Structures are given as structure tokens and as C-alpha cells.
């Protein structure tokens, strides 16, 4: 049992180190604790009630479902995952970290069940997905992704959308449509332009009333 807990902590910690190096919301300690907790729940669920079964006789019928406690890890990890997801304006961050917490719980459960090979292979695949695969996917998508014509601009509260539209038109762009999202500390404007926005991004980044600017699909 100690070996199972140690393997779960080591594998979860390996994924946590990668998240820690990228300064994500959940890092080394969080991933290690999730994997360790999932493994411990699995061990308790499988072996924690042997004494109850031992005391059962012909007049006492006790049925054991080894998965009944461990199964709750699958749904319970959703609360941690939801806490890692952050909404910033019209964008959402933390989805990958939430997914890594989810898979770390599965790795911890596999380790707690003594399935070391699947747990180790799963860890290797996760590390590959978070590292090299991210770079390869980005390079591959850049070849096939059409040139971006949607721009997301975050403005200061005192700025107006008309100011932004004037500056955009001044750079030779035509705005097909735009969306405005009002928040307490900023305004987020999504512009749909007539041609690629790459040259426009550095220009708007230097404007004093612009907090952030980026393009997206």
C-alpha cells in the first residue's frame, strides 16, 4: 500500500512540475495531493472494510463493492477542476490545467489499484501532450489556419468603442461587425474586420486607452 501511494505521489508530482514551470493555477503540490488522495481513496475502497466482511456470518449478509468510494473521485474532482478555470473578458483560461487535474486523479486511482504500467504510461502521454505535442500542434495549425480577421481589444473604463473604431478605420480597416462586453473594470470589444489583423495588433498595443489586444478565431 505504501508503494502504491508513493507511485501515485511521484507520477502526480511529475505532471505538477510541468504545470509549475508554466506558472499555472495548479502546480506541483496540487497535482501531487490529487493523485495521492485518489490513490488513498481507491485503497480504502478496496481494502478498508475487510474486518466487516470477516465478521459477517450466515445470518449477516454484507456485499462489498470495491468501486463505491473510488467512483466518487471521478465526480468530486470536478470541483477542483472548476476552480482552476478562470474567465478573463471573453477568454477562458485554465481548461488544460483542469483537464490535467482530472487525468492526475485517474493516474492516482490506477496507482492505488496497483496498475503501475497504465499509470506510468498515462503519465508519459500527459507530459508529452502538455509539452512537445503543444508545440507540434501549434506549428501544424499555423500552416492550415486561415489568416485571422477577428480582433479582441480590452479598453479602459473611460474609453469608448467609438475611439477604437476611429483608430481602426484610420489604419485602413473596415469593421464588418463588433461585439461589446461591459465589465466593472474594463470594456471588451470584439471586432470582425475585412482583412488580416496581424499588422494592426502592435499599433493598438501602443494606444494608451487599450489594456490588451489579441486576435483569435
Residue pairs with C-beta under 8 A, 6 or more apart in sequence:
1 43
1 47
4 39
4 43
4 111
4 112
4 113
4 114
5 36
5 39
5 40
5 43
5 111
5 112
7 39
7 111
7 116
7 119
8 35
8 36
8 38
8 39
8 107
8 108
8 111
8 112
8 119
9 32
9 35
9 36
9 39
11 35
11 104
11 107
11 108
11 111
11 119
11 120
11 123
12 31
12 32
12 33
12 34
12 35
12 36
12 104
12 107
12 108
13 28
13 31
13 32
13 35
14 123
14 127
15 31
15 35
15 100
15 103
15 104
15 107
15 123
15 126
15 127
15 130
16 26
16 27
16 28
16 29
16 30
16 31
16 32
16 104
17 28
18 127
18 130
18 131
19 26
19 27
19 28
19 30
19 31
19 97
19 100
19 130
20 27
20 28
24 84
24 94
24 96
24 97
25 83
25 84
25 86
25 93
25 94
25 97
26 80
26 84
26 97
26 100
26 101
30 80
30 101
31 100
31 101
31 104
34 77
34 80
34 101
34 104
34 105
34 108
35 104
35 105
35 107
35 108
35 111
36 108
37 73
37 105
37 108
38 70
38 73
38 77
38 104
38 105
38 106
38 107
38 108
38 109
38 112
39 108
39 109
39 111
39 112
40 112
41 69
41 70
41 72
41 73
41 109
41 112
42 69
42 70
42 73
42 108
42 109
42 112
42 113
43 112
44 69
45 66
45 67
45 68
45 69
45 70
46 66
46 70
46 112
46 113
48 69
49 64
52 62
53 62
53 64
56 62
70 109
70 112
70 113
73 105
73 108
73 109
74 105
77 101
77 102
77 105
78 102
80 98
80 101
81 98
81 99
81 101
81 102
82 98
84 94
84 97
84 98
84 101
85 92
85 93
85 94
85 95
85 98
86 92
86 93
86 94
87 93
89 152
89 154
89 181
89 183
89 186
89 188
90 152
90 181
90 188
90 190
91 152
91 216
96 130
100 126
100 130
103 122
103 126
104 126
106 122
107 119
107 122
107 123
107 126
108 119
110 116
110 118
110 119
110 122
111 119
145 217
147 195
147 196
147 198
148 196
148 197
148 198
148 215
148 216
148 217
149 192
149 193
149 194
149 195
149 196
149 197
150 190
150 191
150 192
150 193
150 197
150 215
150 216
150 217
151 190
151 191
151 193
151 197
151 200
151 201
151 204
151 213
151 214
151 215
152 188
152 189
152 190
152 191
152 213
152 214
152 215
152 216
153 164
153 188
153 189
153 190
153 191
153 204
153 210
153 212
153 213
154 186
154 187
154 188
154 189
154 210
154 211
154 212
154 213
155 161
155 163
155 164
155 186
155 187
155 188
155 189
155 209
155 210
155 211
156 186
156 187
156 209
156 210
156 211
157 185
157 186
157 187
158 209
159 187
159 209
159 210
161 178
161 180
161 187
161 189
163 209
164 189
164 191
164 204
164 210
165 175
165 178
167 203
167 204
167 207
168 175
168 191
168 193
168 200
168 204
169 175
171 199
171 200
171 203
173 193
173 194
173 195
173 197
173 200
174 193
174 194
175 191
175 192
175 193
175 194
176 192
176 193
176 194
177 191
177 192
178 189
178 190
178 191
178 192
179 189
179 190
180 187
180 188
180 189
181 187
181 188
181 189
181 190
186 211
191 197
193 200
197 215
198 215
201 213
201 214
201 215
204 210
204 213
205 213
